[in-house]
Amino acid sequence: MEMYGVLCTLSDKRLRQIEQTPALVSELVGARDDGDVPGLLDLGRKWDALDVILSDRGRDPVLGDAILARTGRTIGPDLSFGRARVLTPARVAEISVAVTKLPRDHVRQRYAKLVDMTVHGDYGKDDEHADELARGLGQVVALYARAAQAGHGMLAAVV
């Protein structure tokens, strides 16, 4: 079964709306296919490989939140693979600082870790995947920078 990762910035207003109407999480995540949702990043099947490259599946205490918001509080209904998680603006700022400190070739440096692992989407089997993951990481870095600058939280979900 295919699983897709989604990150979405949360202004105070958007968070309040979701808290008042938890079903909006499903609508927000579902809207990734409908067009451009401000602050929403569809990671597609790359979410697991990016998590390995960034945090070795959560071993890094800060970067372990970048893709899966492991320390965030749960919100909304059960989705296909659990509930969404929300990070506070302070945590988003921490993650933003950490990802901007990564070397430009971080994906290339860590890509070999994927080869011997079972990673969703079979990432690590083809060198072209490294370029795709590097672009994805660039999008994650940019999203966290924008969210931190605006004082926003972050929603993470796997659907």
C-alpha positions in Angstrom: 0.0 0.0 0.0 1.3 3.4 -0.9 1.8 5.9 1.8 2.3 9.6 1.2 3.8 12.2 3.6 2.4 15.7 4.0 3.7 18.7 5.8 1.6 21.9 6.3 2.3 25.1 8.1 -0.2 26.1 10.7 -0.9 29.7 11.5 -2.7 30.3 14.8 -6.0 30.8 12.8 -5.6 27.5 10.8 -4.7 25.6 14.0 -7.8 27.0 15.8 -10.0 26.0 12.8 -8.6 22.4 12.9 -9.0 22.2 16.7 -12.7 23.4 16.4 -13.4 21.1 13.4 -10.9 18.1 13.5 -12.3 16.7 10.3 -10.5 19.6 8.5 -7.3 17.6 8.8 -8.7 15.0 6.4 -9.8 17.8 4.0 -6.5 19.6 4.2 -4.5 16.4 3.5 -6.9 15.4 0.8 -6.5 18.9 -0.9 -2.9 18.1 -1.8 -4.3 16.6 -5.0 -6.6 19.5 -5.8 -4.2 22.2 -6.3 -2.0 24.7 -4.5 -2.7 24.9 -0.8 -0.6 27.6 0.8 1.9 26.1 3.2 1.3 22.5 2.1 4.1 20.3 1.0 3.2 16.9 -0.5 6.3 14.7 0.1 4.8 11.8 -1.8 6.5 8.5 -1.2 9.8 10.2 -0.3 8.8 10.9 3.3 10.4 7.7 4.7 13.7 8.1 2.8 13.9 11.8 3.9 13.3 10.7 7.5 16.2 8.3 7.3 18.5 10.8 5.7 17.6 13.5 8.2 17.3 11.7 11.4 18.1 8.0 11.0 14.4 7.3 11.8 14.2 9.5 14.8 17.7 9.0 16.3 18.4 12.8 16.0 16.2 14.4 18.6 15.5 17.6 16.6 15.5 16.4 13.0 13.4 13.4 14.1 10.5 15.8 14.1 11.2 17.3 10.7 9.2 14.8 8.6 7.1 12.9 11.2 6.6 15.4 14.1 7.3 12.5 16.5 7.2 14.8 19.6 4.2 16.7 18.3 0.7 16.3 19.8 -1.8 14.3 17.8 -4.7 16.1 16.2 -7.7 15.2 14.1 -9.2 11.9 13.1 -7.4 8.7 12.3 -6.0 8.9 8.8 -4.9 5.9 6.7 -1.8 5.6 8.9 -2.6 7.1 12.3 -3.4 10.7 13.3 -1.7 13.8 12.2 0.8 15.5 14.5 1.3 19.2 15.3 4.6 20.9 16.2 4.6 24.2 18.1 6.1 27.3 16.5 9.1 27.1 18.9 9.8 23.5 17.7 9.4 24.6 14.1 12.0 27.3 14.7 14.4 24.7 16.2 14.0 22.4 13.2 14.5 25.3 10.8 17.8 26.2 12.4 18.9 22.5 12.3 18.0 21.9 8.7 19.6 25.1 7.5 22.9 23.9 9.1 23.0 20.7 7.0 25.7 20.6 4.4 24.5 21.1 0.8 25.4 17.5 -0.1 23.7 16.0 3.0 21.6 13.7 0.8 24.7 12.4 -1.1 26.5 11.9 2.2 23.7 9.8 3.7 22.3 8.2 0.6 24.2 4.9 1.1 22.2 4.3 4.3 19.2 3.7 2.2 20.7 0.9 0.1 20.6 -1.8 2.8 17.3 -0.7 4.3 13.7 -1.3 3.6 12.5 2.2 2.8 9.0 3.0 1.6 9.0 3.8 -2.2 12.2 1.7 -2.7 14.4 4.7 -2.4 18.1 4.0 -2.4 18.1 1.6 -5.3 18.8 4.1 -8.0 21.1 7.1 -8.1 18.4 9.2 -9.7 16.6 8.9 -6.3 19.4 10.9 -4.7 18.6 13.9 -6.9 14.9 13.6 -6.2 15.5 13.4 -2.4 17.9 16.4 -2.6 15.1 18.4 -4.2 12.7 17.2 -1.6 15.0 18.1 1.2 15.4 21.6 -0.3 11.6 21.9 -0.2 11.5 20.8 3.4 14.2 23.3 4.4 12.4 26.2 2.6 9.0 25.2 4.1 10.5 25.2 7.7 12.3 28.5 7.0 9.0 30.2 5.9 7.1 28.7 8.8 9.7 29.8 11.4 9.8 33.3 10.0 6.0 33.6 10.2 5.8 32.1 13.7 3.8 29.1 12.4 3.5 25.6 13.7 3.6 22.5 11.5 1.3 19.6 10.8 2.7 16.3 9.7 0.7 13.3 8.4 1.2 10.1 6.6 -1.7 9.0 4.5 
